Amino acid sequence: MAEHTYQRHMGLFSSIMLIAGSMIGSGVFIVAADMIRIGHTGSSLLLGWLLTGVITVLCALSFGELAGMFPKAGGQYFYIKEIYGPMTAFTYGWTLFTVIECGTIAAVAVGFGKYLGTFFPGISDTVWLGAHIHIDQINLFNFITLGPYDMGLTPSRLSGVVIIAFLSGINLLGVKAGSRIQNILTVVKIASLAVLIFWGLYSQPQVPPDSSPLPFTQDSIYHGLLISLLIMQTGSLFSATAWESITFVSSEVKDPKRVIPLALFIGTTLVCGIYFIVNLIYLKFLGPVGIATAPNDRVGSLALQTMIGSSGAYLMAGGILISMFGCVNGIVLSGARVYQSMAEDGVFFKSVKALNSNGVPGYGLAYQAIWSCILTLTGTYGQLLDFVMFAAILFFFITVVGVIILRIRKPELERPIKVIGYPLTPLLYLLLSGSIMIALLIFRPSYTWPGLLIVLMGIPIYLLRPKEQRA
């Protein structure tokens, strides 16, 4: 039997489209509401997005050096393995599969169903299709709250399952088919955002919005602006993650040592710039109070509705559906490559190691789809994403530290592209992301401690494996 290998079909444009398509999901249309409830003012919202952009680009520049050094499938998993060894790499892979990757797929897929309900009211998350299970709120250690959870099938969740199955099937046909779909969807979603931006910049609200800040609470006064900016990064950084997906498919990128670092810089800068301008428009048409009180936090729909009338809500809902569809496709396309790298190291199902006749890890895509669908049906993916945000930042932090470690430990290694502004660039990122993690541990314990526990669970699972399988 001939051994199938990865084919290099993705150029610079496809790589940028994968980055942008994976980043732009539903977050930019929603999280501004919670961000402004934390910061209370329009200036804090803009500063929050500016900080997100700086952090994201600094991290992407650091990843660019590693991507040039190790242009192999698995990306961040492979970097962590090379720098820290197999146990840390397994812990990352464990967290990625159980929550980060599959949880994001599930959350965005069900969000797709929620917005589909704008056009088909029967698709909702409040009607149960058969029996379901309810678990009451659980309090742990007086400061960690889990739940409540409602597990079962609803029309919204069913549509999410269909989307996951459909896109996983498309990607089984090969990276060329998956990346073509991704290119089309990303161009459409960026064009949709461009319409929102240009319309918003060159038109004026019929009635100027209330520009006064939200009433300050005792907690917000106690936190102050700096702490508020750090805490609100949970939402904005979640909206700006997934750019690292391009490193997962390094073995399928043409000239990866040059293309991936360049795509990382262009893609993250492009998307973060779009996010900042979109939030300027939100403030222009809605003001702080309008953003904070948007129904179901659907800020994007309310903004376009305010611009052009009731039809704007439907237009934006359509744009958001395309956006989420492309986001799910980008994550589905890239995630299975990490599990394939783990299988080659003997720490994931052996079947995932083999590529199908189209040169993609078919079993990896299947396992990813199955677990994503299970998370969709449980309804717990939203809480898991909150829990894991700390863990996601932690692994970015660990990876960027690795850039400095390799510079000291292995200066002789070839570095086709070096971090611009080294060592200031990685050190500034570490300072900012470290500050966010400390703030979240102190002021958001109900989100961060469970996320940390999920990460730590990977260590005993790794150690319980037979010794010969840990290398």
KAURGI-V810382 format. One line per field, one symbol per residue. phi: phi as a letter, one per 20 degrees, with the letter a starting at -180 (. if undefined). psi: psi as a letter, one per 40 degrees, with the letter a starting at -180 (. if undefined). Layout:
phi=???
psi=???
This chain:
phi=.feecfdedeeffffffffffffeddgfecfgfffffeemcffffffffffgfffffgfffffgfffffcfcfolggfffffedoffffffffgffffcfffffgfffffggffffffecgfecdddeenfbdddffdddlmcdddnfccdrdcgffffffffffffffgfffpffffffgfgffffffffffffgfffffdccffcgffefffgeeffffffmfffffffffgfffffdenffgfffdgfddflffeffgffffffffgffffgffgfgfgffddmgffffdgglmefffffffffcnfffffffgffffffffffffffffeffffffffffemdbggfffeeefemcfgffffffffffffffffmefffffffegffffgffgfffgfgfgffeecffffcgcdgfmfefgffffffffffffffffedcffeefffffffffffffffffggfeef
psi=hihhiihgehaddddddddddddhbeddededddddddddiddddddddddddddddddddddddddddggiidbddddddddeidddddddddddddddddddddddddddddddeddgdehieehhgaiihhhihhhhfeehhiaiihhahiddddddddddddddddedeidddddddddddddddddddddddddddeiihdhhiheiiihhiddddddidddddddeeddddddeaededdddfdeehhfdddddddddddddddddddddddddddddddidddddehhffgdddddddddeadddddddddddddddddddddddddddddddddddeeeihddediiaeefigdddddddddddddddddeedddddddedddddddddddddddddddddgeeihgdhihhehedddddddddddddddddddefdddddddddddddddddddeiideee.
